[in-house]
Amino acid sequence: MAIWLKSGVEIDAKAEADKKVRSIVKSTLAYIEKHGDAAVRNLSIKFDNWEREDYKLSDTEIQACLDTLSLQDIKDIEFAQTQVRNFAEIQSESIQDVEVETMPGVILGHKNIPLNSAGCYVPGGKYPMLASAHMSIITAKVAGVARVITCAPPFQGKIAPAIVAAQAMAGADTIYALGGIQAVGAMALGTESIDSVDMLVGPGNAFVAEAKRQLYGRVGIDLFAGPTETLIIADESVDAELCATDILGQVEHGPDSPGILLTNSESLARETLIEIERLLKILPTADHARIAWENFGEIIVAENYEEMVTVADDIASEHVQVMTENPEYFLENMTNYGALFLGPRTNVAYGDKVIGTNHTLPTKKTARYTGGLWVGKFLKTCTYQKVTTDEASTLIGDYCSRLCGLEGFAGHGEQANIRVRRYGGRDVPYAGTVEPTAETKA
């Protein structure tokens, strides 16, 4: 049976924090819906100390951001975006429209129709996370979304040039310098100056994630998201330094980011605990990482690979880094995860920044029922049907009429019967318990 050498905070503490966030978000969204641009401006001043005459960036401002970057910066962004675009295009090619004659005279099909608009949130208040621009904007554009708008908060009181450059290079149609609840609220609800979108995508802090959750239904969302989660699955084929580095490299996202080591080696578990403490003394982002590790870090020792899979599937982590002698075992047997990173040569940071897979992934156990952001999230798979012969309409009509009778849907049944009469030439009774009069027949 698995044992916990280190556990995180209790569920009750997490629930209380979530309750406070829900309340703040609910009132803030209501304020935005009622007061529009004025509310967005007031909230931007309140939360980001950020005020502009127009939060939409001009072409001149966008070009100025591009001009501040070095040639190497531009090349690096282009490289990352090429990888993301390439994989998105491969995904897109795997999605096919279908049309098939399922029986003589009956044709069924579906079309994959892009959304008309999407709003992409690019977090950047703590770190300028330009990679989120690649992941959301490029994926939407490859899917064929006609209008893609983006919002990113200011960074240290100014527009973040790298984020703006990434948004522009990814193909955003309109870029806004807005962050937090006010950004996602404005994109979803619309204001006097910002047209609403059909879907919200992109990661964010707890308030952004909760705002998306509360707005779901008014608009679509990519997924229900929370703080970044990382699960390291390891055995003695790797060392403690690698395990500790991969945990701390992710919990620096924020003080509520879980980092977990799951291993079948108690000695590796204990060595990793020691190594984490050593690295926290030299890591530049240790202030965030230490709080996250102390409150949400876990060390779990399982008996074998089979139990490791069971525990990992129960955790259903966003990122799962597998560093074992046989990582393919986990690819073949795990079912609940956002993304797998197989073998010591790869890591979560590769996926976050550059390798090409999408880094917007399910958290808070939602990996039990959804994957991450991909081209398909921006498509509606819509069915259609047509009946091309009298014989087919009559055959389907007979079955439909009888099935409607079982359910008591007389009106539905008559939709079938009228076609049996017209296309089959049979005088079937009027659906329902009362025979039609001469007037109703007329």
N, C-alpha and C positions, 0 to 999 in steps of 0.2 A: 504494500500500500504506500502511496506517495506521502512524503512528509514535507512540511514547510519549515525550512530553516529560518526564513524571514517572511513576514506578512506585511501587507499594507494596512491602511486605515480601515476602520469598520464601515460596513455598508450604511449604517445610520448616519454617519458623518457625511458621507457622499450625498445621501438623499437630502439632507438638510441644506447643503450647498446648492444642489440642483433646484430645490424649491425656491430659494431666493432668486436664482437666475430666471426661473420661469416667471416670477412675479414682475421683475423689472422689465423683461422683454415684452410681456403682455401689455403693460401700460405704455411702453415706448412705442410699440406698433400702433396702438390706438391713437396716440398723439400724432404720429406721422400720417395716418389715414385721414385724420380730421383737419390737420393744418398744413399738409403738403410741404412745399419748399421752405416755408418759415420754420416748420418743425425740424426739417433736415439741417437747416443752418444753425438753429439753436443747439441741437444735439451735437453737431460737429464742433461748435465752439466749446460746449460743455465737456465733451469727452476727449477731444483731440486738440483743443485750443487752436482750432483751424478755421479760418474764415476767408472766403473769397467772394468776389462779386458773382462769379459763375464757376461752379465746381466742375464743369466740363472743360477739359483741356483743349486748347486751340492747337492748330497745326504747327504754329510757331513754337509753342511750348513743347510739343512732342519732339520736334526737330532739335530743339535746344537740349533736350535730355539725351537724344541720340548722339549729339555732338560732344557731350561731356565724356562719353565712354571711349576707351582706347580701342585701337584696331583689334587687339587681342580679346578684349571684352566682347566686342561684336562677333568675332569669330567663335568664341566659346558659346555664346548664346545661340548662334546659328547652328553650331554642331548639335547642341542639345535639342533644339527645335527640329532639326532634321531627323533625329532618332525618334522623337515623339510622333512626328508627322508620318514617318515611314511605317511605324507599327500601327498607327491609326488607319492608314490606308490599307494595310494588310487585313486589319479587322473589318474594314468596310467592304473589302472584296469578298469576305466570307459571308456577308449578309445578302441574301438573294431574294428578289421578288419571285413569286411562284404563280403559275396558272396551270390547272390540270383538269381534264375531263374525267370526273370521278365515275360517271356512268354515261351511257349515250344520252346526249342532250343536256347534261348538267355540267357546268363549268364553274369551278371554285378557284379563288386565288387570293393572294394578299400582296399589298404594296407597302414598302417601307418609306414613309413620308417624313422628311425632315421637319422639325419644329420651325415655326416662323421666326422665333426670337429666343434668345437666351441671355441671361445676366450672369457674368462670371465674377466671383469675388476672389480677389488676390490679397491674402493677408500680408501685412507689412508693417504693423505698428511696432513690433519688437525686433523682428528681423525682416529685411526687404526680400520676401520670398518670391523672387521672380520666376522660379520654376513653376509655381502655380498658374502663371499666365500661359506657359506652354501647354500644360496639361488640360486646361479648360478651353481656351480659345481655339487652339489648333484642332482639338478633337471635335469641337462644335463645327468648325469650318469644314473639316473633312467630311463630316456627316451631311453637310449641305445647309446648315442653318443660315438663313438670309441675313438676320440682324443680330450681331453679337456685341453687347455692351459690357464694359468692365468697370469695376470700382476697386480702388486700392487706397488705403489710408496714407496720410503723410508719414514720413519717417524722420524722427527728430525735428519736427516742425517744418519740414520742407517736402516738396514732391520728391519721391525716390526715383532718380534717373534710370537706374537699372530696371526697375519694375515697369516704368513707362516704356522704355525701349523694348522690353520683352513683349509687352502688350501690343505695341505697334507692329513689331516684327512678326508676331503671331497672326496678325490680321484683324485685330479688333476694329469695329466700325466706329465706336465712340468710347472715349476713355474719361472717367470721372475720378477726381481726387477726393474720394470719400471712403470712410471706413466704418466698421462696426454695424450696430443694429440699423443706424440711419441709412447705410448704404444698401443693405439687402432689403430693408423695408421700402426704400424709394424705388428700387428696381422691381419689386414684386407688386407693390400697391400703385405705383405711379404717382407723379406729382405734376404740378403745372409745367415743369421743365423737363421731366424725365418720363418717357413713355414706359408703361409697364411691359414686362417680358412674360414669356410662357413658362420658362423654367429658370430656376436658380441653381448654380453649381459652384463648387469650390470649397476648400476648407476654411476654417476660421477658429476663433476662440470660443469659449463656452457660450457667450452671448450671441455670436453669429450663428453657431450651430442651433441654439434654441430658437432663434428668430426663424431660421429656415424650417424648423420642425413645426412652429406655430403657423407659418405661412403655407405649409403643404396643404393642398386642396385649392387654395386660391391660385397657386402656381404649382408646377411640378418641381421636384428637387432631385438632385442626383442620388442622395442617400442621407440617412440620419447619421450625423458625425459628432464626434466628441474629441477630447484630447488625443494626441498621437499615442499609439500603443505599440509596444515592441515585445515580442517573445523570442528569446534565444533558446533554441533546442540544441544541446551539445553533449558530446561524450568525450572520452579521453583522447580522441584523435586530434583535439585542439587544446590550446592552453588557456589559462585564466586571463591573460592580458587581452587576448582576442575577444573573449566573452565580455569582459568588463568594458572594453572600448566600444563594442557594439551596443551595449546597454546605455552607457553614458552619452554616446553619440546621438542617441534619440531622445533621452529624457531631458536634454537641454532645450527641447521645444518649449517646455513650460513647467511650472511647479506642480501641475496635476497630470503629468504624462506618466503612465505606468511603464515600468521596465521589468521584465521577468526573465529569470534563467530557469529553464527546465532541463534537468540532466539526470542521467542514471549513475553518476559518479559523485559520491559525497565528498571525496577529496577535491574534485574540480569545483564543486559548489563552495566549499570553504575557502579555497584559494581565490576564487572570484570575489568573494566578500572582502578579502584582504586587498586584492588588486583594485577594487573599486575605491576603497578608502585612499589608496596611494594616488590614483589618478585624480580624485577630487581635490587633491592639494595642488595640482598643477593645471587643471583644465580651466581655461579662461572663462567658460560659461558655468563654472561650478556653483554659482549662486542659485541658478535655476535648477541645475541638475541635482544638487544635494537635496533640496526640498522635495523634488519629485521622487528621488530614490528613497529618502527616509519615509515619506508618506505613502508612496504607491509602489515601491520596489518589492519584489518577491524572489525568493530562491526556493525552488521545489526539487526534491530528489525523488525520482521514480525508480521502480525496480528494473524495468526493461523498456525496449522500444514500444512494445504493445501498450504498456501503461502510459508511456509518454504521449502516444497518439490520443489516448482517451482523455488525458488531462488537457492536452493542447486543444482538442476539439471542444472541450467544455469552456475553455478560456475564449476561444474564437477571436483571436487577436487580429488586429489590423495588419501588422507586419510580423511575419514569422521567418526568422533567420535560422536555417538548419545547417549546423556544422557537426556532422556525424560521419562515421566511417561509411555509412550507406544512406546518404540523403535521399536517394530515390525511393526508399521505403516510405518516407513521409509524404512524398509527392503521390505515391500510389494509394496511401491509406488515409491521409487526412482529408476531412471534408469541410471544416469550418475555419476559414482564414481569408483575409483580404488579399494578401499577396505572399507568395513563398520566395525566399532567397536561398538557393540551394548551393551548399558548399562554402568553404572558407574564402574562396577567391571573389565572391560577390558579397554584397552587404546592402542594407536598407538605404544607405545614402546614395548608392548608385541608382536605385529605383526612384528615390526622391528627386534627384537632380538631372539625370542625364541618359540613362541606359535606354529609355524609350517606352517602357510600360508606364501606365498612369499612376500617379501617386495619390490621387483622391480615392480613399479606400474606406470600407465600413469599419466602424468602431462600436464600442459598447455592446458587443455580442451580436450585432446585426449581420455579421458575416455568416450567421446561421441561415440567413435567407436571401442575401444579396451579395453580389460582387461589387467591384469598384466602378468608377467612372470609365466609360468607354464609348465608342462611336454609337453603339446601339442605344445608349441612354438618350440620345438626341433624336431618335427616330420613333415614329408611331407605326406599328405594324397593323395595318388596317385591311380587313378582309372585304371581299366582294364576291358576288355570285350572279350567275345568269343561267336561265333555262332557255334553250334554243329550239326545242321541238315540242309539238303538241303532246306527243306520247310521253315525254319526260314530265311535263307539267301535270298531266293526268295521273301518272304513277305516283309522283311525290304528293300530289293533292289528296289522293286516297289515303295514304299513310298519315298525312298531316291532319286530315279531318278526323280520323279515328282517334289519334293521339290527343287532339284538342277536346274531343268528347270525354276522354278519360279525366281531363283536368277541369271540365266544365266551362271552357272558354268558347262560348257560342260564336262570338264575333270573329275570333281567330279561325274557328272552323269554317265559317262562311267565306273567309278569304280563300281557303282551299277549295270549297265546294263550287264557288262561282267559276273557278278556272276549270274544274272537272266538267262543268256544264258547257263552258265555251269551247274548250280545247279537246274535250273527250267526247262531247256529244251525248252525255248521259244526264238524265233528269234526276239528279240526286236531291233528296229532301233538303229543305232550308235548315240550316244549323239552328238548334234550339228546340224548345218544347212546343212552340206555337207555329203552326203552318202559316205561310204568308197568304194574305188576301190578294184579290186581283189588283187592288190599289198598290200594295207594296211590291208586287211583281212588276207592275208598270214602272 
